[in-house]
Amino acid sequence: MERASTVPAMCSTCTTAFDALSTNAVIVAAVTVNGWERMKDRVRRRPRIERELETWKTNAAFMRSMGLDPLATLGAPPAPDMVDDEAPACVS
């Protein structure tokens, strides 16, 4: 006895088009949210490093709650960019 499929038959072109559409929608949403956060930071005159550090801390807390080491999974927390005056001298 043959079992009836619960998933409707779909050609590979339609599946590919749907996959591309959904992937592009997710990418556009992520870029929009990131741009919105950056614009809010500029209006508030909040430094970029402050937002990056806050994000790292939030992600680190989540990693700890799962029993993982944040330094091993996320890497080191973000550090402020060095200005030329603060940069160590290169010894050749």
Residue pairs with C-beta under 8 A, 6 or more apart in sequence:
37 51
38 48
40 46
41 47
41 48
41 50
41 51
49 78
49 79
49 80
49 81
52 78
53 77
53 78
56 74
56 77
56 78
57 77
59 70
59 74
60 70
60 74
60 77
63 69
63 70
63 73
63 74
64 70
